[in-house]
């Protein structure tokens, strides 16, 4: 019985922050192999899809020749998600673009509640060129702060359009003031690679593949300059309540944690999902030796390796 879940990534940010531009890039991003995406958007018109790239079109769904699917959300996000999950189309992940004035966390909660989905995180884009100005507007401030507090990762976008370095610095200070424990990056590349954000990447322990993943404690460096990962295959069982408490006290610097561990109460396995500050623990129906493993991803140089080693390598550290 497979317990692999489809990753769902939420992209939020205020109007004009660059969400649609980023998603347009992801739809054409190449990889080895390229990712097949289901992208849920409010407006097809904003998505830059070449006519030659459309394999078929029906109602509110567009299928692309690269295996990606675009689905219009309309007024029913849950319905759009169900259409994707029920469709006979194999995708690697779902990306949802939140509207510019909405709270992305409302969408993320759907992923936590739906058994077929796993929350890959909430990415919030901030327009560095106007963030300081917008944050002083009393009509916008509450919405902007609410979006920040929903984020597992904040991306300072459009730094090249800022008048000077001080605008970017003020934007970063504003982010840190309202979301001090949330990682914030200003990527050197024009866009952030989707493969670097999703949980399913080289080095990830897989239940269905013998020997996958890195050796215990071995760092796995992914191809982004901003991120790095760490993985381990714990050989002992865990007190799940103690593990839950320790995970909720993780220091800043870890973006994602995913894996499967054994409980010390019987032979039950547990699936761990930790996105930003949000933790989900679910019982796994079956867990063999090849299925045990945990991988963590964080900003390069900020991943709390010593804490992770203490947490997962020693059974005494669980108490």
ZAMARGU-4260 file (C-alpha; in steps of 0.2 Angstrom, whole numbers, plus 5000, padded with zeros to 4 digits):
<rodrens>
0) 5000/5000/5000 | 5008/5016/4994 | 5008/5031/5006 | 5017/5043/4995 | 5007/5060/4994
5) 5007/5073/4981 | 5016/5088/4986 | 5007/5105/4986 | 5016/5121/4985 | 5007/5137/4988
10) 5014/5153/4981 | 5008/5169/4989 | 5012/5188/4989 | 5004/5204/4986 | 4998/5211/4969
15) 5012/5213/4958 | 5025/5204/4968 | 5029/5192/4953 | 5019/5176/4957 | 5013/5173/4940
20) 5030/5177/4932 | 5037/5164/4943 | 5024/5151/4939 | 5026/5155/4921 | 5044/5150/4922
25) 5041/5134/4932 | 5029/5128/4918 | 5044/5129/4906 | 5058/5125/4918 | 5068/5110/4912
30) 5075/5096/4924 | 5081/5079/4923 | 5068/5073/4921 | 5057/5089/4920 | 5043/5091/4933
35) 5025/5088/4928 | 5015/5101/4937 | 4997/5104/4940 | 4996/5123/4941 | 4980/5130/4949
40) 4977/5149/4944 | 4963/5161/4945 | 4966/5168/4928 | 4972/5158/4912 | 4975/5175/4904
45) 4990/5179/4915 | 4998/5162/4911 | 5010/5164/4896 | 5006/5148/4887 | 5012/5146/4869
50) 4998/5139/4858 | 5010/5126/4851 | 5013/5120/4869 | 4994/5116/4872 | 4990/5097/4870
55) 4972/5099/4873 | 4959/5111/4881 | 4943/5108/4889 | 4933/5120/4899 | 4943/5126/4914
60) 4958/5114/4911 | 4973/5116/4899 | 4984/5101/4896 | 5002/5105/4890 | 5013/5095/4879
65) 5026/5094/4893 | 5015/5084/4904 | 5009/5100/4914 | 4991/5104/4917 | 4984/5121/4921
70) 4967/5122/4930 | 4957/5138/4933 | 4952/5139/4952 | 4937/5150/4949 | 4926/5151/4965
75) 4930/5134/4971 | 4948/5129/4976 | 4943/5113/4984 | 4934/5108/4968 | 4948/5112/4957
80) 4960/5102/4968 | 4948/5087/4967 | 4947/5088/4948 | 4966/5087/4948 | 4967/5073/4960
85) 4953/5063/4951 | 4960/5066/4933 | 4969/5052/4924 | 4985/5063/4923 | 5001/5059/4932
90) 5009/5074/4940 | 5024/5077/4951 | 5017/5091/4961 | 5003/5104/4963 | 5006/5123/4963
95) 4993/5135/4969 | 4994/5153/4966 | 4985/5162/4980 | 4976/5179/4975 | 4986/5194/4979
100) 4975/5199/4994 | 4972/5182/5001 | 4980/5173/5016 | 4990/5158/5008 | 4989/5148/5024
105) 4970/5145/5021 | 4975/5136/5005 | 4989/5127/5014 | 4977/5120/5027 | 4968/5110/5013
110) 4985/5101/5010 | 4986/5096/5028 | 4968/5090/5029 | 4968/5080/5012 | 4975/5063/5014
115) 4982/5062/4996 | 4992/5078/4998 | 5007/5084/5007 | 5011/5102/5011 | 5027/5106/5002
120) 5027/5124/5009 | 5021/5141/5007 | 5032/5153/4997 | 5028/5171/4999 | 5035/5184/4987
125) 5039/5202/4992 | 5042/5216/4980 | 5058/5223/4987 | 5056/5239/4977 | 5040/5244/4985
130) 5038/5234/5001 | 5044/5248/5013 | 5031/5260/5005 | 5017/5247/5005 | 5020/5242/5023
135) 5017/5260/5029 | 5000/5260/5020 | 4987/5257/5034 | 4975/5250/5021 | 4988/5237/5015
140) 4998/5233/5031 | 4987/5220/5039 | 4986/5210/5023 | 5005/5210/5020 | 5009/5205/5037
145) 4996/5191/5037 | 5004/5184/5021 | 5021/5185/5029 | 5016/5175/5044 | 5009/5162/5033
150) 5026/5159/5024 | 5038/5145/5026 | 5050/5154/5014 | 5050/5173/5010 | 5058/5177/4993
155) 5063/5196/4991 | 5059/5198/4973 | 5062/5212/4960 | 5078/5218/4970 | 5085/5224/4953
160) 5070/5236/4952 | 5074/5244/4969 | 5080/5262/4968 | 5095/5257/4978 | 5102/5245/4991
165) 5093/5254/5005 | 5076/5249/4998 | 5080/5230/4998 | 5088/5232/5015 | 5072/5240/5022
170) 5062/5227/5014 | 5072/5213/5022 | 5071/5222/5039 | 5052/5223/5038 | 5051/5205/5034
175) 5062/5200/5049 | 5052/5212/5060 | 5036/5202/5057 | 5043/5185/5053 | 5059/5183/5062
180) 5060/5164/5062 | 5055/5163/5043 | 5070/5160/5031 | 5071/5175/5019 | 5081/5175/5003
185) 5085/5187/4989 | 5090/5175/4975 | 5104/5181/4963 | 5095/5172/4948 | 5079/5181/4941
190) 5068/5166/4948 | 5069/5153/4961 | 5070/5135/4954 | 5054/5124/4958 | 5065/5109/4960
195) 5074/5117/4974 | 5058/5121/4983 | 5049/5104/4982 | 5052/5090/4994 | 5055/5076/4981
200) 5073/5079/4976 | 5089/5069/4974 | 5094/5061/4991 | 5077/5060/4997 | 5074/5043/5006
205) 5060/5034/4997 | 5050/5019/5004 | 5049/5011/4987 | 5068/5011/4983 | 5081/5000/4992
210) 5096/5010/4997 | 5090/5027/4991 | 5096/5042/5000 | 5112/5047/5008 | 5121/5037/5021
215) 5116/5042/5039 | 5121/5059/5044 | 5129/5063/5026 | 5125/5080/5019 | 5117/5080/5002
220) 5120/5096/4993 | 5107/5100/4981 | 5110/5111/4965 | 5105/5128/4972 | 5117/5140/4979
225) 5104/5145/4993 | 5099/5128/4999 | 5107/5112/5007 | 5100/5096/5014 | 5104/5083/5027
230) 5097/5065/5029 | 5098/5050/5040 | 5091/5033/5042 | 5087/5031/5061 | 5089/5013/5067
235) 5079/5015/5083 | 5061/5018/5087 | 5054/5035/5094 | 5043/5041/5108 | 5032/5051/5096
240) 5025/5063/5108 | 5043/5068/5113 | 5048/5069/5095 | 5033/5080/5092 | 5038/5092/5106
245) 5056/5093/5100 | 5051/5096/5082 | 5040/5111/5087 | 5055/5119/5095 | 5067/5117/5080
250) 5077/5133/5078 | 5076/5144/5062 | 5085/5138/5047 | 5075/5123/5042 | 5063/5124/5028
255) 5057/5106/5026 | 5058/5090/5034 | 5051/5074/5028 | 5052/5056/5032 | 5046/5040/5040
260) 5051/5033/5057 | 5046/5019/5069 | 5036/5022/5085 | 5042/5013/5101 | 5024/5008/5104
265) 5022/4992/5093 | 5027/4991/5075 | 5018/5006/5069 | 5027/5018/5057 | 5024/5037/5057
270) 5026/5049/5042 | 5034/5066/5047 | 5030/5082/5037 | 5037/5098/5043 | 5036/5114/5032
275) 5043/5130/5039 | 5034/5130/5057 | 5020/5118/5053 | 5021/5100/5058 | 5011/5085/5053
280) 5012/5068/5060 | 5002/5054/5052 | 5002/5035/5055 | 5010/5025/5041 | 5001/5008/5037
285) 5017/4999/5033 | 5035/5003/5036 | 5049/4991/5031 | 5068/4994/5033 | 5070/5002/5017
290) 5056/5015/5021 | 5064/5022/5037 | 5073/5039/5033 | 5072/5057/5036 | 5078/5072/5025
295) 5079/5090/5030 | 5082/5105/5019 | 5087/5123/5024 | 5096/5138/5019 | 5114/5135/5015
300) 5124/5138/5031 | 5109/5139/5042 | 5102/5121/5043 | 5103/5116/5061 | 5113/5100/5058
305) 5119/5098/5076 | 5101/5099/5083 | 5095/5086/5069 | 5109/5074/5073 | 5105/5075/5092
310) 5086/5073/5088 | 5088/5058/5076 | 5104/5049/5080 | 5103/5045/5098 | 5088/5036/5106
315) 5092/5045/5123 | 5090/5061/5114 | 5071/5058/5112 | 5067/5058/5130
</rodrens>
